[in-house]
Amino acid sequence: LKLQFLYLIDQSESTSATMAFTAHQDPAMLTELRDTADTAAEKARQLAMWMREAKKVCVFTGAGISTAAGIADYRGPNGVWTLRAQGREDAIRSKDMMKALPTACHMALVKLMENGLLHHVISQNVDGLHRKSGVPAGKISELHGNTHLERCATCHREYLRDIDVTKNVLLDAATFSQGKSHLTGRRCAVASCNGPLEDTIVHFGEGLPVNIVTQGFEQSDASDLHIVLGSSLTVAPACKMPQATKENGGRLVIVNLQKTPLDPLADMKVHAKCDDFLTTVLRELDLVVPAFALKRRLCVWRSGGDLNVSSVDAADDDEPTMLVKSITPAAGKVTVGFEGHYGEPDVDLPLSVEVEAKLDDSIALFDVSYRPDASPEAEAWQTHGCRVVAMKSAGTPEGMAPPRAEMITCRPGNKRVVLQPAAPAPPKNYNLGGGFNVTPLETCPHCDDVPQAAAAAADGVDPAAPCTTCGHVGENMLCLICNEVHCGRHVEGHMVKHHEATGHPLVMGFSDLSCWCFACDSYIDAANPRLSAYYTAYHVAKFGEVPPYVTPQSRGAAFVARVCAKYGVSTPALTAPPAAPAVVDDDDEPMEMFSVYPAPSCPHTPSLPNPSSLSVDPRAPCGACGNVGENMMCLTCQKVFCGRHVKEHMLEHHDETGHPIVCGFKDLSFWCYPCETYLLPTNPSVAPYHAALYVAKFGELPPNVRGQITEASDDKPSS
């Protein structure tokens, strides 16, 4: 069952593993039940005993653990979805997540982790309270993301912020809510990367991150005790994680005021508030729930006479954060200011003569803490010492690299410097309007595992080869490690099973000749030196010509030559591909290179009708099954049907009518069935359709086809 759900998950395509927004349909599920004090106390004693006995404990949390912080849940009597379903949306009350503080339940979990009684947290919440409370990044799986966390789209480095990172998205709210872009406008601080940063939030209708969901199932499988706190357990595949522990012979405990679908499986069901119950459990374990305190690790160093201040995660020097708002240098100290979400004042960091003397080649790290609920007469910030570490350089490679993410620099003579984040701007060469979903990585650590292509036999290159397991012919994949062929996840998923059985990471799909790394959860650029020979060989075998955008490295020359000879194709010039391969449109503006290279034209584009009377609605339902969402429009007859990841009615329409070209509403990409290729949206026959659909979906002309429509009028385009 777990594998069935994992096969369905895809970051851009899945309809089965997406965020859901539904209220309880059964009124009985809304009723809140409460155990008596004696019953709850007895259950707390029993759970404490089970926790001592368990080898690995996992906790699964839902919105119910944050209601005590003032954040509304979803399916409770006053939950967001409940009130919306009742037409009482005006009654929704919820605190600003930026100002919310971790609850007793959050802090109890931190204490359990510190004492080795809790090993991993799986959370459906986006409020960031777990990380704020002190749960380390490596011990939590945030299924739906974190409002405070952004991730580099290129190297996947994460940045924890003291701001709501979703407030700075590049596009308007309507576009952002449709999942078109998660760009925040900031850049990765890794000098060799400088990639665009994206928020980590999973919006309603978007797919869950495969790596996070996989991690959640792995932790659940490995646990012998799973505790659910404040979740209705109604959204799959997340709700299957606690069930996985039970199915593997472990214990399942559910703490929730309402009934849940997994209650019949539970070894213990507790009807109590999470704060109260966990406080009692800790008491049975001879532990005390700690009070919440803001913890900051501040870094101070000099470069060229300038004073720099930045911050890292309080539990990990290598985890960059953005917590500092201002710095004010003075004799013997530097005063650091923060965002002030919790009413926290500035903090003075003392700089002794000894520390000052080391700042040119060392970094001073200060650990400070602040209790938002402390009495007014208590000292505002507590300083927990200063440690000085060598600054990483060519001479000291073992030292600490300066944390330059959002650092504040104060030059000599400046009295105070305040961080002023730059207005978001589209990152250079980051395509927002090309209509494709996935930008491949240039390389990954697993490319080195791919053997020399020269060792492969030319006779074995066959893009029509059947699946080794089930005999399916068509949407199959080639394992680039052992050259076995198996069907993809949209057939029987045998290549996924092959990867899980062997650990072989890299595959190439016969349908679009894209290269995918299971381990990195990403497409890999076919121009990669380890992959280009395979890509060229299969392109020759499939299309009878060498690929126009990728030429193989000389290391696979003999292999490619044999394949070309077999299929009667001239051997390509064996030159290395450019550092940044690009497709050039009609305006000579570079477009980002994607895993599936769109063709500038095909023999079927001239057959498309003149779209002068085009009626466009990207929310139109499938004409066969009524599905709304991942649909496609036939450019010949303008009928709308669902794609192959739903019920394949567009494919059936093509088989019946022969109409060749369709446009997908999800990413506005154009596909030709007979040519089995994507088409550039700048093609003169396709551009009017692309522009009309883009306007209907986003309210403006697409940036990559402006000026390409030959029949444009002075009137504003409409949908």
MINU-488764 format. One line per 8 residues: their letters; for each residue x, y, z of C-alpha. Coordinates in nm, 2 decimals. Layout:
// residues N
A) X Y Z | ...
//
This chain:
// residues 719
LKLQFLYL) 0.00 0.00 0.00 | 0.28 0.24 0.08 | 0.45 0.17 -0.25 | 0.12 0.23 -0.43 | 0.11 0.58 -0.29 | 0.47 0.65 -0.35 | 0.43 0.56 -0.72 | 0.15 0.82 -0.74
IDQSESTS) 0.36 1.10 -0.60 | 0.51 1.35 -0.85 | 0.60 1.71 -0.77 | 0.43 1.85 -1.08 | 0.19 1.59 -1.22 | 0.03 1.39 -0.94 | -0.34 1.43 -0.87 | -0.35 1.15 -0.61
ATMAFTAH) -0.09 1.29 -0.37 | -0.18 1.65 -0.37 | -0.28 1.89 -0.09 | -0.65 1.85 -0.01 | -0.90 2.10 0.12 | -1.21 1.93 0.24 | -1.43 1.95 0.55 | -1.57 1.65 0.74
QDPAMLTE) -1.88 1.52 0.56 | -2.00 1.32 0.86 | -2.13 1.55 1.14 | -2.03 1.28 1.40 | -1.66 1.34 1.30 | -1.69 1.70 1.42 | -1.79 1.61 1.77 | -1.51 1.66 2.03
LRDTADTA) -1.48 1.39 2.29 | -1.29 1.41 2.62 | -1.15 1.14 2.85 | -1.19 1.19 3.22 | -0.89 1.32 3.41 | -0.83 0.97 3.56 | -0.86 0.80 3.23 | -0.62 1.04 3.06
AEKARQLA) -0.37 1.00 3.35 | -0.37 0.62 3.32 | -0.32 0.65 2.95 | -0.03 0.89 3.00 | 0.13 0.63 3.24 | 0.09 0.36 2.98 | 0.24 0.57 2.70 | 0.54 0.67 2.92
MWMREAKK) 0.61 0.30 2.97 | 0.58 0.23 2.60 | 0.82 0.51 2.52 | 1.08 0.37 2.76 | 1.05 0.03 2.59 | 1.05 0.15 2.23 | 1.37 0.15 2.03 | 1.25 0.42 1.79
VCVFTGAG) 0.96 0.66 1.84 | 0.81 0.87 1.56 | 0.55 1.15 1.62 | 0.30 1.27 1.35 | 0.16 1.61 1.41 | -0.14 1.80 1.26 | -0.29 2.14 1.30 | -0.44 2.05 1.63
ISTAAGIA) -0.11 2.10 1.81 | -0.10 2.46 1.71 | -0.45 2.57 1.81 | -0.31 2.66 2.16 | -0.07 2.90 1.98 | -0.38 3.08 1.83 | -0.35 2.92 1.48 | -0.68 2.78 1.35
DYRGPNGV) -0.70 2.41 1.26 | -0.88 2.28 0.95 | -1.14 2.02 1.04 | -1.23 2.10 1.40 | -1.56 2.26 1.50 | -1.41 2.61 1.43 | -1.16 2.49 1.17 | -1.10 2.67 0.84
WTLRAQGR) -1.26 2.41 0.62 | -1.55 2.35 0.86 | -1.65 2.71 0.87 | -1.61 2.76 0.50 | -1.83 2.46 0.43 | -2.09 2.61 0.67 | -2.07 2.95 0.49 | -1.92 3.11 0.80
EDAIRSKD) -1.59 3.22 0.66 | -1.61 3.55 0.85 | -1.59 3.35 1.17 | -1.24 3.22 1.10 | -0.99 3.34 1.36 | -0.62 3.27 1.34 | -0.31 3.43 1.47 | -0.03 3.56 1.24
MMKALPTA) 0.21 3.27 1.21 | 0.51 3.50 1.23 | 0.41 3.60 1.59 | 0.29 3.26 1.71 | 0.50 3.09 1.97 | 0.55 2.72 2.02 | 0.31 2.55 2.26 | 0.37 2.32 2.55
CHMALVKL) 0.32 2.03 2.31 | 0.60 2.16 2.08 | 0.84 2.21 2.37 | 0.75 1.87 2.52 | 0.86 1.71 2.19 | 1.19 1.90 2.20 | 1.25 1.77 2.56 | 1.17 1.41 2.45
MENGLLHH) 1.42 1.44 2.17 | 1.69 1.58 2.40 | 1.64 1.28 2.62 | 1.65 1.02 2.34 | 1.28 0.93 2.38 | 1.18 1.07 2.04 | 1.37 1.02 1.72 | 1.17 1.19 1.44
VISQNVDG) 0.88 1.43 1.38 | 0.65 1.41 1.07 | 0.44 1.73 1.04 | 0.16 1.84 0.82 | 0.19 2.20 0.95 | 0.35 2.49 0.77 | 0.37 2.73 1.07 | 0.73 2.65 1.14
LHRKSGVP) 0.67 2.61 1.51 | 0.86 2.28 1.53 | 1.18 2.43 1.39 | 1.12 2.75 1.60 | 1.09 2.53 1.91 | 1.43 2.37 1.85 | 1.36 2.05 1.65 | 1.68 2.00 1.43
AGKISELH) 1.63 2.01 1.05 | 1.75 1.65 1.02 | 1.49 1.51 1.26 | 1.17 1.65 1.09 | 0.98 1.58 0.77 | 0.77 1.89 0.69 | 0.53 1.74 0.44 | 0.36 2.06 0.33
GNTHLERC) 0.67 2.29 0.38 | 0.76 2.57 0.62 | 0.65 2.93 0.59 | 1.00 3.04 0.71 | 1.21 2.81 0.49 | 1.33 2.85 0.13 | 1.54 2.62 -0.08 | 1.78 2.68 -0.37
ATCHREYL) 1.63 2.54 -0.69 | 1.98 2.45 -0.82 | 2.18 2.30 -0.53 | 1.89 2.25 -0.28 | 2.06 2.44 0.00 | 1.80 2.55 0.26 | 1.77 2.89 0.43 | 1.56 2.94 0.75
RDIDVTKN) 1.43 3.29 0.78 | 1.27 3.51 1.05 | 1.02 3.63 0.78 | 0.74 3.48 0.58 | 0.92 3.38 0.27 | 0.60 3.35 0.07 | 0.54 3.72 0.09 | 0.81 3.80 -0.17
VLLDAATF) 0.70 3.58 -0.45 | 0.78 3.71 -0.80 | 0.44 3.68 -0.95 | 0.10 3.80 -0.84 | -0.10 3.61 -0.58 | -0.33 3.45 -0.83 | -0.04 3.31 -1.03 | 0.14 3.20 -0.72
SQGKSHLT) -0.16 3.02 -0.58 | -0.18 2.82 -0.91 | 0.17 2.69 -0.84 | 0.32 2.86 -1.15 | 0.62 2.99 -0.95 | 0.75 2.97 -0.59 | 1.05 3.21 -0.66 | 1.12 3.44 -0.37
GRRCAVAS) 1.35 3.68 -0.55 | 1.66 3.59 -0.34 | 1.96 3.40 -0.46 | 2.17 3.12 -0.31 | 2.46 3.24 -0.10 | 2.69 2.95 -0.22 | 2.94 3.13 -0.43 | 2.96 2.85 -0.69
CNGPLEDT) 2.58 2.83 -0.73 | 2.40 3.16 -0.70 | 2.08 2.97 -0.79 | 1.72 3.11 -0.75 | 1.56 3.05 -0.41 | 1.20 2.91 -0.38 | 0.97 2.88 -0.09 | 0.89 2.53 0.03
IVHFGEGL) 0.51 2.56 0.07 | 0.30 2.29 -0.10 | -0.03 2.46 -0.21 | -0.36 2.30 -0.25 | -0.37 2.09 -0.56 | 0.02 2.07 -0.58 | 0.21 1.74 -0.55 | 0.39 1.66 -0.22
PVNIVTQG) 0.77 1.65 -0.24 | 0.87 1.29 -0.32 | 1.19 1.30 -0.10 | 1.00 1.43 0.20 | 0.72 1.18 0.17 | 0.97 0.90 0.12 | 1.16 1.01 0.43 | 0.83 1.00 0.63
FEQSDASD) 0.75 0.65 0.52 | 1.11 0.53 0.59 | 1.09 0.68 0.95 | 0.75 0.52 1.00 | 0.86 0.18 0.88 | 1.16 0.19 1.11 | 0.97 0.30 1.42 | 0.81 0.06 1.68
LHIVLGSS) 0.60 0.33 1.84 | 0.41 0.60 1.64 | 0.23 0.88 1.82 | -0.03 1.10 1.63 | -0.09 1.44 1.78 | -0.38 1.67 1.67 | -0.44 1.53 1.32 | -0.77 1.42 1.16
LTVAPACK) -0.57 1.16 0.96 | -0.79 1.21 0.65 | -0.54 1.32 0.39 | -0.35 1.05 0.20 | -0.07 0.96 0.16 | 0.03 1.13 0.49 | -0.22 0.94 0.69 | -0.07 0.62 0.58
MPQATKEN) 0.26 0.68 0.76 | 0.13 0.61 1.11 | -0.05 0.31 0.97 | 0.28 0.18 0.82 | 0.43 0.15 1.18 | 0.12 -0.05 1.29 | 0.14 -0.28 0.99 | 0.51 -0.35 1.06
GGRLVIVN) 0.42 -0.47 1.41 | 0.47 -0.14 1.60 | 0.23 0.04 1.83 | 0.00 0.33 1.72 | -0.12 0.59 1.97 | -0.36 0.87 1.85 | -0.42 1.18 2.06 | -0.70 1.39 1.91
LQKTPLDP) -1.03 1.53 2.04 | -1.22 1.40 1.74 | -1.25 1.05 1.59 | -1.02 0.96 1.31 | -1.03 0.69 1.03 | -0.74 0.51 1.20 | -0.90 0.47 1.54 | -0.98 0.10 1.49
LADMKVHA) -0.61 0.03 1.43 | -0.48 0.23 1.74 | -0.34 0.05 2.04 | -0.44 0.36 2.24 | -0.68 0.64 2.15 | -0.67 0.95 2.37 | -0.94 1.22 2.37 | -0.76 1.51 2.53
KCDDFLTT) -0.58 1.83 2.45 | -0.23 1.77 2.32 | -0.07 2.02 2.56 | -0.23 1.87 2.87 | -0.17 1.51 2.78 | 0.20 1.55 2.68 | 0.27 1.75 2.99 | 0.13 1.46 3.19
VLRELDLV) 0.34 1.21 2.99 | 0.66 1.40 3.06 | 0.57 1.41 3.43 | 0.55 1.03 3.42 | 0.89 1.03 3.26 | 1.03 1.25 3.53 | 1.07 1.53 3.28 | 0.95 1.89 3.28
VPAFALKR) 0.82 2.08 2.98 | 1.07 2.36 2.92 | 0.96 2.72 2.86 | 1.01 2.84 2.50 | 1.30 3.07 2.44 | 1.42 3.23 2.11 | 1.76 3.09 2.04 | 2.00 3.28 1.81
RLCVWRSG) 2.35 3.19 1.70 | 2.51 3.52 1.58 | 2.84 3.53 1.38 | 3.08 3.83 1.38 | 3.39 3.87 1.17 | 3.58 4.13 0.97 | 3.68 4.15 0.60 | 3.89 4.43 0.47
GDLNVSSV) 3.82 4.64 0.78 | 3.44 4.60 0.75 | 3.25 4.45 1.04 | 3.01 4.17 0.93 | 2.72 4.01 1.13 | 2.51 3.71 1.02 | 2.34 3.41 1.18 | 2.33 3.04 1.15
DAADDDEP) 2.10 2.78 1.30 | 2.13 2.75 1.67 | 2.19 2.37 1.64 | 2.40 2.37 1.32 | 2.68 2.60 1.22 | 2.64 2.49 0.85 | 2.26 2.59 0.83 | 2.23 2.95 0.72
TMLVKSIT) 1.95 3.17 0.86 | 1.83 3.52 0.81 | 1.75 3.66 1.16 | 1.95 3.98 1.18 | 1.78 4.31 1.09 | 2.04 4.58 1.20 | 2.38 4.62 1.36 | 2.52 4.92 1.55
PAAGKVTV) 2.90 4.90 1.63 | 3.04 5.07 1.94 | 3.35 5.05 2.16 | 3.38 4.70 2.29 | 3.05 4.57 2.15 | 2.81 4.54 1.86 | 2.44 4.58 1.90 | 2.22 4.35 1.69
GFEGHYGE) 1.86 4.42 1.61 | 1.59 4.16 1.49 | 1.26 4.16 1.31 | 1.07 4.21 1.64 | 0.79 3.96 1.58 | 0.80 3.86 1.95 | 0.87 4.20 2.10 | 1.23 4.11 2.14
PDVDLPLS) 1.47 4.40 2.20 | 1.82 4.45 2.05 | 2.11 4.25 2.20 | 2.46 4.37 2.29 | 2.74 4.13 2.19 | 3.05 4.21 2.39 | 3.37 4.23 2.18 | 3.67 4.20 2.41
VEVEAKLD) 4.01 4.32 2.30 | 4.12 3.95 2.26 | 3.81 3.87 2.04 | 3.85 4.19 1.84 | 4.21 4.10 1.75 | 4.10 3.77 1.60 | 3.81 3.88 1.38 | 4.02 3.93 1.07
DSIALFDV) 4.09 3.56 1.04 | 3.83 3.41 1.28 | 3.46 3.41 1.34 | 3.31 3.48 1.68 | 2.99 3.29 1.75 | 2.75 3.41 2.02 | 2.47 3.19 2.15 | 2.19 3.41 2.30
SYRPDASP) 1.84 3.34 2.41 | 1.53 3.54 2.49 | 1.21 3.45 2.68 | 0.91 3.63 2.53 | 0.70 3.54 2.84 | 0.97 3.66 3.09 | 0.88 3.92 3.35 | 0.97 4.28 3.26
EAEAWQTH) 1.24 4.30 3.53 | 1.42 3.99 3.39 | 1.73 4.05 3.17 | 1.60 4.06 2.81 | 1.87 3.85 2.64 | 2.08 3.58 2.80 | 2.43 3.54 2.65 | 2.56 3.18 2.67
GCRVVAMK) 2.92 3.24 2.59 | 3.13 3.32 2.29 | 3.35 3.08 2.09 | 3.60 3.18 1.83 | 3.66 2.95 1.53 | 3.92 2.98 1.25 | 3.78 3.13 0.93 | 3.79 2.89 0.64
SAGTPEGM) 4.04 2.99 0.37 | 4.31 2.84 0.14 | 4.54 2.83 0.44 | 4.28 2.69 0.69 | 4.05 2.46 0.49 | 3.92 2.30 0.81 | 3.78 2.63 0.94 | 3.43 2.77 0.92
APPRAEMI) 3.32 2.95 0.60 | 3.18 3.30 0.67 | 2.79 3.27 0.66 | 2.73 3.53 0.39 | 2.36 3.46 0.35 | 2.19 3.80 0.42 | 2.49 3.92 0.62 | 2.50 4.29 0.73
TCRPGNKR) 2.82 4.48 0.67 | 2.91 4.79 0.86 | 3.20 4.99 0.71 | 3.43 5.20 0.93 | 3.26 5.52 1.04 | 2.90 5.39 0.99 | 2.69 5.43 1.31 | 2.41 5.18 1.22
VVLQPAAP) 2.32 4.96 0.93 | 1.98 4.82 0.86 | 1.91 4.54 0.62 | 1.70 4.65 0.33 | 1.60 4.34 0.13 | 1.61 4.41 -0.25 | 1.28 4.41 -0.43 | 1.22 4.07 -0.60
APPKNYNL) 1.34 4.05 -0.96 | 1.33 3.75 -1.20 | 1.66 3.57 -1.17 | 1.89 3.59 -1.48 | 1.82 3.32 -1.74 | 1.53 3.18 -1.53 | 1.25 3.12 -1.77 | 0.90 3.21 -1.64
GGGFNVTP) 0.71 3.19 -1.96 | 0.84 2.90 -2.17 | 0.57 2.66 -2.06 | 0.79 2.38 -1.92 | 0.80 2.24 -1.57 | 1.14 2.10 -1.49 | 1.49 2.25 -1.53 | 1.75 1.97 -1.52
LETCPHCD) 2.06 1.98 -1.31 | 2.38 2.01 -1.51 | 2.52 1.71 -1.31 | 2.47 1.51 -0.99 | 2.69 1.30 -0.77 | 2.55 0.98 -0.93 | 2.66 1.06 -1.29 | 3.00 0.91 -1.20
DVPQAAAA) 2.83 0.58 -1.15 | 2.73 0.56 -1.52 | 2.97 0.32 -1.69 | 3.16 0.40 -2.01 | 2.92 0.41 -2.30 | 3.19 0.26 -2.52 | 3.13 -0.07 -2.34 | 2.77 -0.10 -2.45
AADGVDPA) 2.68 -0.29 -2.76 | 2.53 -0.10 -3.05 | 2.28 -0.39 -3.11 | 2.14 -0.33 -2.77 | 2.02 0.02 -2.85 | 1.65 -0.02 -2.90 | 1.40 0.25 -2.78 | 1.12 0.00 -2.86
APCTTCGH) 1.26 -0.27 -2.63 | 1.00 -0.43 -2.40 | 0.99 -0.41 -2.02 | 1.20 -0.69 -1.89 | 0.94 -0.77 -1.62 | 0.60 -0.74 -1.78 | 0.68 -0.72 -2.16 | 0.52 -0.37 -2.20
VGENMLCL) 0.63 -0.18 -2.51 | 0.61 0.20 -2.52 | 0.67 0.42 -2.21 | 0.97 0.23 -2.08 | 1.30 0.34 -1.94 | 1.66 0.23 -1.97 | 1.87 0.18 -1.65 | 2.20 0.36 -1.73
ICNEVHCG) 2.39 0.14 -1.49 | 2.30 -0.21 -1.60 | 2.12 -0.14 -1.93 | 1.80 -0.32 -1.82 | 1.47 -0.19 -1.96 | 1.16 -0.16 -1.74 | 0.83 0.02 -1.76 | 0.77 0.36 -1.60
RHVEGHMV) 0.56 0.45 -1.30 | 0.26 0.53 -1.53 | 0.25 0.17 -1.65 | 0.34 -0.09 -1.38 | 0.63 0.10 -1.21 | 0.88 -0.17 -1.27 | 1.17 0.07 -1.31 | 1.10 0.22 -0.97
KHHEATGH) 1.10 -0.14 -0.83 | 1.43 -0.20 -1.01 | 1.58 0.11 -0.85 | 1.46 0.01 -0.51 | 1.60 -0.34 -0.55 | 1.94 -0.24 -0.69 | 2.00 0.12 -0.59 | 2.08 0.21 -0.95
PLVMGFSD) 2.01 0.58 -0.96 | 2.00 0.70 -1.32 | 1.75 0.61 -1.60 | 1.66 0.74 -1.94 | 1.30 0.75 -2.06 | 1.22 0.62 -2.41 | 0.92 0.85 -2.45 | 1.11 1.18 -2.43
LSCWCFAC) 1.47 1.07 -2.38 | 1.50 1.26 -2.06 | 1.74 1.15 -1.79 | 1.62 1.11 -1.43 | 1.81 1.05 -1.11 | 1.60 0.87 -0.85 | 1.85 0.95 -0.57 | 1.86 1.32 -0.64
DSYIDAAN) 1.49 1.34 -0.74 | 1.57 1.55 -1.04 | 1.62 1.55 -1.41 | 1.98 1.56 -1.53 | 2.10 1.76 -1.84 | 2.15 1.52 -2.13 | 2.46 1.73 -2.22 | 2.63 1.58 -1.91
PRLSAYYT) 2.96 1.41 -2.03 | 2.85 1.08 -1.87 | 2.51 1.09 -2.03 | 2.55 1.26 -2.37 | 2.66 0.94 -2.56 | 2.36 0.75 -2.44 | 2.13 1.03 -2.53 | 2.28 1.07 -2.88
AYHVAKFG) 2.27 0.70 -2.95 | 1.90 0.66 -2.85 | 1.81 0.98 -3.04 | 1.97 0.83 -3.35 | 1.78 0.50 -3.30 | 1.45 0.67 -3.24 | 1.45 0.96 -3.49 | 1.72 0.86 -3.74
EVPPYVTP) 1.93 1.17 -3.68 | 2.17 1.31 -3.43 | 2.01 1.54 -3.17 | 2.03 1.91 -3.27 | 2.12 2.04 -2.93 | 2.36 1.78 -2.77 | 2.67 1.63 -2.91 | 2.85 1.35 -2.73
QSRGAAFV) 3.18 1.37 -2.55 | 3.47 1.19 -2.72 | 3.47 0.93 -2.44 | 3.17 0.77 -2.61 | 3.29 0.81 -2.97 | 3.32 0.45 -3.06 | 2.98 0.36 -2.91 | 2.80 0.65 -3.10
ARVCAKYG) 2.98 0.56 -3.42 | 2.86 0.20 -3.41 | 2.50 0.31 -3.34 | 2.51 0.56 -3.63 | 2.65 0.30 -3.86 | 2.37 0.06 -3.76 | 2.10 0.31 -3.84 | 2.28 0.47 -4.15
VSTPALTA) 2.33 0.81 -3.99 | 2.64 1.02 -4.04 | 2.86 1.03 -3.72 | 2.83 1.37 -3.55 | 3.13 1.59 -3.48 | 3.25 1.48 -3.14 | 3.28 1.81 -2.97 | 3.19 1.89 -2.61
PPAAPAVV) 2.86 2.07 -2.57 | 2.86 2.44 -2.46 | 2.87 2.51 -2.08 | 2.51 2.63 -2.08 | 2.32 2.47 -2.38 | 2.04 2.69 -2.49 | 1.75 2.69 -2.74 | 1.72 3.02 -2.92
DDDDEPME) 1.38 3.16 -3.01 | 1.29 3.39 -3.30 | 1.42 3.70 -3.10 | 1.75 3.53 -3.03 | 1.67 3.54 -2.66 | 1.81 3.24 -2.48 | 1.57 3.01 -2.32 | 1.66 2.77 -2.04
MFSVYPAP) 1.75 2.42 -2.15 | 1.50 2.16 -2.04 | 1.51 1.78 -2.02 | 1.27 1.75 -2.32 | 1.40 1.97 -2.61 | 1.10 2.13 -2.79 | 1.12 2.13 -3.16 | 1.09 2.47 -3.34
SCPHTPSL) 0.84 2.31 -3.58 | 0.70 1.99 -3.71 | 0.51 1.87 -4.03 | 0.17 1.90 -3.85 | 0.18 2.27 -3.74 | 0.07 2.40 -4.08 | -0.25 2.19 -4.05 | -0.37 2.39 -3.74
PNPSSLSV) -0.67 2.61 -3.81 | -0.67 2.99 -3.78 | -0.75 3.06 -3.41 | -0.94 3.38 -3.49 | -1.25 3.25 -3.31 | -1.06 3.07 -3.03 | -1.26 3.03 -2.71 | -1.02 2.96 -2.42
DPRAPCGA) -1.09 2.85 -2.06 | -0.79 2.68 -1.89 | -1.04 2.56 -1.62 | -1.26 2.38 -1.86 | -1.36 2.03 -1.76 | -1.27 1.71 -1.95 | -1.54 1.65 -2.21 | -1.55 1.28 -2.13
CGNVGENM) -1.52 1.25 -1.75 | -1.56 1.61 -1.62 | -1.22 1.62 -1.45 | -1.10 1.98 -1.38 | -0.73 2.05 -1.36 | -0.47 1.85 -1.56 | -0.66 1.88 -1.89 | -0.55 1.95 -2.24
MCLTCQKV) -0.70 2.13 -2.54 | -0.69 1.98 -2.89 | -0.57 2.26 -3.12 | -0.76 2.12 -3.42 | -1.11 2.11 -3.28 | -1.06 2.29 -2.95 | -1.22 2.01 -2.74 | -1.09 1.96 -2.39
FCGRHVKE) -1.00 1.62 -2.24 | -0.79 1.50 -1.95 | -0.42 1.39 -1.99 | -0.26 1.05 -1.95 | -0.20 1.10 -1.58 | -0.58 1.12 -1.52 | -0.79 0.90 -1.75 | -0.61 0.95 -2.09
HMLEHHDE) -0.92 1.08 -2.27 | -0.71 1.32 -2.48 | -0.50 1.02 -2.60 | -0.82 0.84 -2.69 | -0.94 1.15 -2.87 | -0.62 1.16 -3.08 | -0.65 0.79 -3.16 | -1.00 0.83 -3.28
TGHPIVCG) -0.96 1.16 -3.48 | -0.59 1.18 -3.57 | -0.58 1.54 -3.45 | -0.21 1.58 -3.38 | -0.13 1.87 -3.15 | -0.25 1.95 -2.80 | -0.18 2.21 -2.53 | -0.16 2.12 -2.16
FKDLSFWC) -0.34 2.36 -1.93 | -0.11 2.28 -1.64 | 0.22 2.41 -1.79 | 0.10 2.54 -2.13 | 0.33 2.31 -2.32 | 0.25 2.19 -2.67 | 0.28 1.82 -2.77 | 0.25 1.66 -3.11
YPCETYLL) 0.14 1.29 -3.09 | 0.26 1.18 -3.43 | 0.61 1.34 -3.39 | 0.62 1.25 -3.02 | 0.78 1.58 -2.93 | 0.72 1.91 -2.76 | 0.69 2.22 -2.98 | 0.83 2.57 -2.91
PTNPSVAP) 0.55 2.82 -2.82 | 0.72 3.06 -3.06 | 0.62 2.86 -3.36 | 0.41 3.09 -3.58 | 0.12 2.84 -3.59 | 0.13 2.77 -3.22 | 0.21 3.12 -3.08 | -0.15 3.26 -3.10
YHAALYVA) -0.28 2.96 -2.90 | 0.00 3.00 -2.64 | -0.07 3.37 -2.61 | -0.44 3.33 -2.57 | -0.41 3.05 -2.31 | -0.14 3.24 -2.13 | -0.36 3.56 -2.11 | -0.66 3.35 -1.99
KFGELPPN) -0.45 3.18 -1.72 | -0.23 3.47 -1.60 | -0.39 3.79 -1.72 | -0.10 3.91 -1.94 | 0.09 3.82 -2.25 | 0.37 3.56 -2.22 | 0.71 3.73 -2.20 | 0.87 3.48 -2.45
VRGQITEA) 0.62 3.53 -2.73 | 0.55 3.90 -2.72 | 0.59 4.03 -3.07 | 0.56 3.69 -3.23 | 0.19 3.70 -3.31 | 0.15 3.81 -3.66 | -0.23 3.89 -3.64 | -0.22 4.09 -3.32
SDDKPSS) -0.44 4.39 -3.29 | -0.42 4.71 -3.08 | -0.70 4.58 -2.86 | -0.60 4.42 -2.53 | -0.61 4.04 -2.58 | -0.90 3.87 -2.40 | -0.97 3.51 -2.31
//
